[in-house]
């Protein structure tokens, strides 16, 4: 009987810890926010039983407009003045744009830089400058409240070299939070967790299978763990063209694809092509990850740029091939990585 932890491969991606030299300044981002809770790395396999109130709330959410759903998710990104509508909207649609609409890669980065600088200035003017260690991450959300997910991707990938290491990490963290909320895992301030309905965003085609039953008697892979991999794959595939042109997206998508394919293999079940990316760079990275796992080599959970990627042990000796493969999606999607 093959034993595979539901989170074993996904942890490569889902963990928000920062261990490589390019992100050490974050000092373990997952613990920097006081009172912050995230279930993104936990796959207990337990069947979720909703209370009558939660069931009613979920039904109500399903029948509301997209704006109402976006507002529901926005509450988990508290800013100094309220919440960020863009953050909530991007939980539902990662490709939805505001500040980055119609802009080139460099234009997106410049718009994000200007928005963040304005927020820094506003906080300074209030007499309470930006506080990296603010409770519940309020100042993180406030700083980036004017950014859509595409702009967050520009910050996390340091497009144009305009962003600090800490800013890159904060942007990546918010993006991870959006992904987890969309796929039914709570991620956000601890004191808001009771408001969260533990189910994927409605109307988005996600699997709601939370069964702890195993898929087959050949492994301990559960239906809920496979649903989690499927849902995350779907969310990432809905991302906008710019985000898909980034190395961070390619690494993350390859990581969750690796998790899904290994889970299905362990359960002796066929892989559904719906959850396999059609971008060649994703397939290449996924194969390298699988080979690395066979050799018991783990991936760093935080890859934002070429340097991070080439620092992966399993990438050594494959730099030229990876670099060439990265060029294809950039050209196809119309964005430069520079």
PLY file of the C-alpha trace (Angstrom):
ply
format ascii 1.0
element vertex 338
property float x
property float y
property float z
element edge 337
property int vertex1
property int vertex2
end_header
0.00 0.00 0.00
1.50 3.32 -1.08
1.30 6.06 1.53
1.28 9.62 0.29
0.46 12.60 2.45
-2.20 14.76 0.88
-0.06 17.82 1.51
3.30 16.20 0.78
3.84 17.64 -2.67
1.53 20.62 -2.33
3.57 21.84 0.64
6.27 22.78 -1.84
3.97 25.55 -2.94
1.40 26.14 -0.23
3.90 26.80 2.55
4.46 30.53 2.82
7.74 30.22 4.76
10.73 32.03 3.30
13.99 30.09 3.49
16.14 31.23 0.59
18.61 34.11 0.74
16.48 36.38 -1.43
13.55 36.34 1.00
15.13 35.95 4.44
14.31 39.57 5.30
10.72 38.49 5.76
11.68 36.56 8.88
9.08 33.88 8.24
6.21 35.87 6.78
3.59 33.45 8.07
4.32 34.43 11.66
4.93 38.16 11.20
1.25 39.07 11.36
-0.02 39.04 14.92
-3.23 37.06 15.27
-3.03 35.56 11.80
-4.50 32.18 10.91
-4.10 30.01 7.86
-5.23 26.45 7.15
-3.59 26.42 3.73
-1.01 23.76 4.56
-3.36 21.47 6.43
-5.18 18.62 4.71
-6.75 16.76 7.57
-9.14 14.91 5.29
-11.98 15.53 7.73
-15.45 15.86 6.27
-16.69 19.38 6.83
-20.09 19.58 8.51
-21.59 23.05 8.35
-23.93 24.38 10.99
-27.46 25.32 9.97
-26.46 28.99 10.08
-23.39 28.42 7.92
-25.38 26.35 5.45
-27.93 29.12 5.17
-25.17 31.70 4.75
-23.55 29.63 2.03
-26.85 29.28 0.19
-27.38 33.00 0.45
-23.89 33.68 -0.84
-24.54 31.44 -3.83
-27.53 33.51 -4.86
-25.98 36.93 -4.41
-24.26 39.03 -7.04
-20.55 38.83 -7.73
-20.15 42.21 -6.02
-21.66 40.82 -2.82
-19.41 37.78 -2.97
-16.39 40.00 -3.53
-17.38 42.10 -0.50
-17.67 38.94 1.57
-14.08 37.96 0.72
-12.78 41.54 1.00
-13.50 41.53 4.75
-10.58 39.15 5.25
-8.17 41.84 3.99
-8.70 44.61 6.59
-7.14 47.99 5.82
-6.89 51.12 7.94
-9.97 52.55 6.24
-11.97 49.36 5.76
-11.22 46.68 3.18
-9.78 46.34 -0.32
-12.42 45.65 -2.97
-9.79 44.49 -5.46
-8.49 41.82 -3.12
-11.98 40.39 -2.71
-12.75 40.55 -6.42
-9.55 38.69 -7.23
-10.55 35.84 -4.94
-13.36 35.23 -7.41
-11.52 36.20 -10.59
-7.72 36.37 -10.45
-7.65 37.97 -13.91
-9.92 40.89 -12.98
-8.02 44.17 -13.31
-8.30 47.75 -12.14
-4.99 49.58 -11.85
-3.25 47.33 -14.40
-5.92 47.39 -17.12
-4.39 47.78 -20.57
-0.85 48.36 -19.32
2.42 46.80 -20.46
4.57 44.86 -17.99
6.64 47.94 -17.17
3.49 50.04 -16.97
1.94 47.65 -14.45
5.03 47.85 -12.27
5.17 51.64 -12.45
1.47 51.94 -11.57
1.93 49.60 -8.60
4.98 51.57 -7.41
3.09 54.86 -7.64
0.07 53.45 -5.76
2.22 52.05 -2.98
4.25 55.25 -2.67
1.00 57.20 -2.32
-0.12 54.86 0.47
3.24 55.21 2.26
2.86 59.00 2.04
-0.73 58.90 3.28
0.20 56.79 6.29
3.11 59.14 7.05
0.79 62.14 6.84
-1.62 60.52 9.30
1.09 60.51 11.94
1.19 56.72 11.89
3.82 55.59 9.35
3.64 52.18 7.75
4.27 49.44 10.33
5.53 46.17 8.89
4.54 44.40 12.14
1.03 45.85 12.28
-1.62 43.68 13.95
-3.52 41.46 11.51
-1.33 42.73 8.69
-3.52 45.83 8.40
-0.72 47.99 7.07
0.26 45.32 4.51
-3.25 45.36 3.11
-3.43 49.16 3.29
-0.13 49.56 1.45
-1.28 47.36 -1.42
-5.01 48.13 -1.30
-4.90 49.86 -4.67
-3.41 46.86 -6.45
-5.25 44.18 -8.38
-3.78 40.68 -8.49
-1.92 41.41 -11.73
-0.18 44.33 -10.04
0.54 42.14 -7.01
2.22 39.70 -9.39
4.38 42.53 -10.73
5.43 43.40 -7.18
6.10 39.80 -6.11
8.22 39.18 -9.22
10.02 42.52 -8.79
9.13 43.67 -12.29
11.60 46.34 -13.37
13.53 46.03 -10.11
11.21 48.56 -8.46
10.32 46.67 -5.28
12.07 45.70 -2.07
12.39 42.14 -0.83
9.82 42.80 1.88
7.38 44.30 -0.60
7.79 41.26 -2.84
7.06 38.96 0.08
3.98 40.90 1.20
2.54 40.80 -2.30
3.17 37.06 -2.58
1.51 36.51 0.79
-1.67 38.34 -0.25
-1.78 36.32 -3.47
-1.45 33.08 -1.49
-4.27 34.24 0.78
-6.53 34.89 -2.20
-5.85 31.41 -3.55
-6.62 29.74 -0.25
-9.86 31.65 0.34
-11.01 30.88 -3.20
-10.42 27.16 -2.76
-12.15 26.92 0.61
-9.29 27.17 3.12
-9.28 30.00 5.62
-6.31 32.33 5.47
-6.36 35.71 7.17
-6.65 37.46 10.54
-7.52 35.03 13.31
-10.30 37.16 14.73
-12.15 37.01 11.40
-11.98 33.26 10.94
-15.44 32.71 12.45
-16.90 34.70 9.55
-15.46 32.33 6.96
-17.57 29.61 5.37
-15.21 26.64 4.75
-16.15 26.00 1.14
-14.72 27.03 -2.25
-16.03 30.20 -3.87
-19.46 29.48 -5.32
-20.22 29.65 -9.02
-16.59 29.09 -10.05
-16.74 25.39 -10.94
-14.65 24.22 -7.99
-15.01 20.77 -6.45
-16.74 20.75 -3.08
-15.81 17.17 -2.22
-14.62 17.23 1.40
-14.82 13.48 1.96
-12.09 11.87 4.02
-12.69 8.58 2.23
-9.68 7.27 0.34
-9.81 7.25 -3.45
-8.61 3.64 -3.58
-7.23 0.95 -1.31
-3.80 1.48 -2.84
-3.04 4.69 -0.95
-4.19 7.08 1.75
-5.06 9.81 -0.79
-8.50 11.22 -0.02
-11.11 12.80 -2.23
-10.71 16.05 -0.31
-6.97 16.25 -0.97
-7.47 15.66 -4.69
-10.25 18.27 -4.74
-7.84 20.74 -3.14
-5.22 20.16 -5.86
-7.85 20.41 -8.60
-9.27 23.64 -7.23
-5.91 25.31 -6.87
-5.01 24.28 -10.42
-8.23 25.84 -11.69
-7.67 29.07 -9.79
-4.14 29.50 -11.11
-5.26 28.73 -14.65
-7.75 31.59 -14.42
-4.94 34.07 -13.78
-4.30 36.92 -16.18
-1.71 36.83 -18.95
0.85 38.92 -17.09
0.73 36.73 -13.97
1.12 33.62 -16.13
4.25 35.14 -17.65
5.98 35.29 -14.27
8.35 32.69 -12.93
6.47 32.62 -9.64
3.28 31.53 -11.39
5.10 28.85 -13.45
6.73 27.43 -10.31
3.49 27.47 -8.32
1.47 25.92 -11.13
4.07 23.21 -11.62
4.10 22.49 -7.89
0.36 21.94 -7.63
0.37 19.92 -10.87
3.06 17.72 -9.38
0.94 17.23 -6.26
-2.14 16.32 -8.29
-0.37 13.89 -10.62
1.41 12.15 -7.77
-1.81 11.81 -5.80
-3.58 10.29 -8.79
-0.63 8.00 -9.48
-0.55 6.79 -5.89
-4.29 6.07 -6.08
-3.82 4.33 -9.45
-6.29 6.69 -11.08
-6.04 8.44 -14.46
-4.99 12.07 -14.58
-7.64 14.45 -15.94
-6.03 16.69 -18.56
-8.25 19.54 -17.33
-5.85 19.97 -14.44
-2.67 19.77 -16.50
-1.34 23.09 -17.78
-0.87 23.51 -21.52
2.20 25.70 -21.01
5.39 23.75 -21.66
7.34 25.44 -18.87
4.90 24.04 -16.31
5.31 20.49 -17.59
9.10 20.83 -17.63
9.30 22.13 -14.08
6.85 19.50 -12.87
8.97 16.69 -14.30
12.09 18.10 -12.67
10.22 18.32 -9.36
9.08 14.70 -9.63
12.61 13.52 -10.32
13.85 15.56 -7.37
11.29 14.00 -5.05
12.42 10.53 -6.08
15.88 11.56 -4.94
14.40 13.02 -1.73
15.30 16.58 -2.76
12.77 19.12 -1.56
11.87 22.39 -3.26
12.05 25.78 -1.61
8.46 27.01 -1.12
9.23 30.54 -2.28
10.36 31.08 -5.86
9.78 34.55 -7.27
12.44 35.02 -9.95
15.07 33.32 -12.12
17.69 33.50 -9.37
15.39 31.73 -6.91
14.51 29.11 -9.50
18.11 28.35 -10.42
18.96 28.05 -6.73
16.74 24.97 -6.57
18.91 21.86 -6.31
16.86 20.07 -8.95
17.35 22.97 -11.41
21.13 22.64 -11.41
22.38 21.60 -14.83
19.07 22.49 -16.47
19.45 26.27 -16.47
19.77 26.70 -20.24
16.80 24.44 -20.97
14.62 26.17 -18.37
15.64 29.61 -19.62
14.70 28.67 -23.17
11.37 27.22 -22.01
10.57 30.40 -20.09
10.82 32.41 -23.29
7.94 30.57 -24.96
5.08 31.55 -22.60
6.38 35.11 -22.40
6.12 35.44 -26.16
2.78 33.63 -26.32
1.30 35.81 -23.59
2.84 39.02 -24.87
4.87 40.01 -21.84
8.58 40.37 -21.17
10.10 38.99 -17.97
12.60 41.85 -17.71
0 1
1 2
2 3
3 4
4 5
5 6
6 7
7 8
8 9
9 10
10 11
11 12
12 13
13 14
14 15
15 16
16 17
17 18
18 19
19 20
20 21
21 22
22 23
23 24
24 25
25 26
26 27
27 28
28 29
29 30
30 31
31 32
32 33
33 34
34 35
35 36
36 37
37 38
38 39
39 40
40 41
41 42
42 43
43 44
44 45
45 46
46 47
47 48
48 49
49 50
50 51
51 52
52 53
53 54
54 55
55 56
56 57
57 58
58 59
59 60
60 61
61 62
62 63
63 64
64 65
65 66
66 67
67 68
68 69
69 70
70 71
71 72
72 73
73 74
74 75
75 76
76 77
77 78
78 79
79 80
80 81
81 82
82 83
83 84
84 85
85 86
86 87
87 88
88 89
89 90
90 91
91 92
92 93
93 94
94 95
95 96
96 97
97 98
98 99
99 100
100 101
101 102
102 103
103 104
104 105
105 106
106 107
107 108
108 109
109 110
110 111
111 112
112 113
113 114
114 115
115 116
116 117
117 118
118 119
119 120
120 121
121 122
122 123
123 124
124 125
125 126
126 127
127 128
128 129
129 130
130 131
131 132
132 133
133 134
134 135
135 136
136 137
137 138
138 139
139 140
140 141
141 142
142 143
143 144
144 145
145 146
146 147
147 148
148 149
149 150
150 151
151 152
152 153
153 154
154 155
155 156
156 157
157 158
158 159
159 160
160 161
161 162
162 163
163 164
164 165
165 166
166 167
167 168
168 169
169 170
170 171
171 172
172 173
173 174
174 175
175 176
176 177
177 178
178 179
179 180
180 181
181 182
182 183
183 184
184 185
185 186
186 187
187 188
188 189
189 190
190 191
191 192
192 193
193 194
194 195
195 196
196 197
197 198
198 199
199 200
200 201
201 202
202 203
203 204
204 205
205 206
206 207
207 208
208 209
209 210
210 211
211 212
212 213
213 214
214 215
215 216
216 217
217 218
218 219
219 220
220 221
221 222
222 223
223 224
224 225
225 226
226 227
227 228
228 229
229 230
230 231
231 232
232 233
233 234
234 235
235 236
236 237
237 238
238 239
239 240
240 241
241 242
242 243
243 244
244 245
245 246
246 247
247 248
248 249
249 250
250 251
251 252
252 253
253 254
254 255
255 256
256 257
257 258
258 259
259 260
260 261
261 262
262 263
263 264
264 265
265 266
266 267
267 268
268 269
269 270
270 271
271 272
272 273
273 274
274 275
275 276
276 277
277 278
278 279
279 280
280 281
281 282
282 283
283 284
284 285
285 286
286 287
287 288
288 289
289 290
290 291
291 292
292 293
293 294
294 295
295 296
296 297
297 298
298 299
299 300
300 301
301 302
302 303
303 304
304 305
305 306
306 307
307 308
308 309
309 310
310 311
311 312
312 313
313 314
314 315
315 316
316 317
317 318
318 319
319 320
320 321
321 322
322 323
323 324
324 325
325 326
326 327
327 328
328 329
329 330
330 331
331 332
332 333
333 334
334 335
335 336
336 337
